[in-house]
Amino acid sequence: MNWFISCMTKNYANFSGRARRKEYWLFNLFVIIFFFVLMFLSSLSQAMASLMLLVGVVAVLAFFIPSLAVTVRRLHDTDKSGWWYLISFIPFGSIVLLVFMCINSTPGSNEYGDNPKGL
């Protein structure tokens, strides 16, 4: 939960620096669990579905910037520019981005900062 809170508060729109795999994947795991809970609650009743739709729209807007920021910081951790995120908009580019999100950090410092594993 600390990784999610860190992304939503201190690093809400921080596109500089580096993010570990753990920070990236735990943030995304929490977001996925949150939306699964919303889907479950909206399936309980029709009246609740409209409320959950509103909550879902607000959540998408709230999670968009931190999700983009943690992805860019994760790319920085693998010594790639944040512009590599745009590869996800071409066919099969998401697979390449997934591989970048899974590979290990570059050891030591790079042009984006110190290795967060050493901190």
BELZINOR-V377237 format. One record per residue. SS is DSSP state (hx for helix, st for strand, lp for the rest). Layout:
ss={SS:SS}
This chain:
ss={lp:hx:hx:hx:hx:hx:hx:hx:lp:lp:lp:lp:lp:lp:lp:lp:lp:lp:lp:lp:hx:hx:hx:hx:hx:hx:hx:hx:hx:hx:hx:hx:hx:hx:hx:hx:hx:hx:hx:hx:hx:hx:lp:lp:lp:hx:hx:hx:hx:hx:hx:hx:hx:hx:hx:hx:hx:hx:hx:hx:hx:hx:hx:hx:hx:hx:hx:hx:hx:hx:hx:hx:hx:hx:hx:hx:hx:lp:lp:lp:lp:hx:hx:hx:hx:hx:hx:hx:hx:lp:lp:lp:hx:hx:hx:hx:hx:hx:hx:hx:hx:hx:lp:lp:lp:lp:lp:lp:lp:st:lp:lp:st:lp:lp:hx:hx:hx:lp}
